[in-house]
């Protein structure tokens, strides 16, 4: 399949490389010359602009930071919605506000172009391994047509509903992860202050009801004070701000999300925005004046 891929950052670059490995023909554009060189060496056709990538493709994929970036590329600045072939489809893998996904899909529908919103969970290592989890919104027949393309980049591909449902699910995912990490930080810090060893708490708890993927991944990072990302606090703030915006639109109560968002904002203002989201522990360390250890 001929695919235009826009947004070759931490996630997009390895995802695009997996599409090349699966035998797809890729047309790419990036702002950084080094990224274009790397993609050319991997077998992609390098284009001079985003518009040039979509001239003669079956599919356009974007992996951009947030709603304004996707709108800029598709509707406002590069206007790929107008320029892409009417026979092609569009898949946005960015984590954005579901309302923006629906807005872009409605504009594409005016040209008869189908769209899937297909954000991912998993981070850079899973993007490299091709084992991302895709949460997809869009028509069932469009999903079935492009499922093999997503399977070249992920090991779990689930259709969650119509357009926007992918990003709704991703926002739920981001709330669950954020609140989980905060609960873990709160409990480990509290346990240590009660005189228990954090490692023993982790060992005893992880096999029970409170155990989780979040706990297995983040408890060791917290005990080692190793906050190299991973998933950056600033990106999680972006997602939780999207949760707040989306929740306001339907009047959904989100007291836990709001609390964790405030904690993350404190960390951002203290210069920790580039740290892994497990650095939520630092919020508790600042309040208690105590550092977590193993
Ligand atoms: P990133 O900032 O590394 O990459 C975004 C890329 O988009 C950059 O290379 C940037 O130059 C490019 N870009 C922005 N505007 C552009 C434009 N107009 N034209 C062409 N290129 C443009 O971000 P990322 O970490 O790859 O994240 C991408 C999306 O995936 C985000 O929505 C993020 O929330 C989501 N996500 C990230 C992770 C993670 O662990 N990093 C995990 C799951 C989901």
Boltz pocket constraint, residues with backbone or C-beta under 6 A from the ligand:
constraints:
  - pocket:
      binder: B
      contacts: [[A, 6], [A, 7], [A, 8], [A, 9], [A, 10], [A, 11], [A, 12], [A, 29], [A, 30], [A, 31], [A, 50], [A, 63], [A, 64], [A, 65], [A, 66], [A, 69], [A, 72], [A, 73], [A, 93], [A, 94], [A, 95], [A, 96], [A, 120], [A, 121], [A, 122], [A, 123], [A, 124], [A, 230], [A, 231], [A, 232], [A, 235]]
      max_distance: 6.0
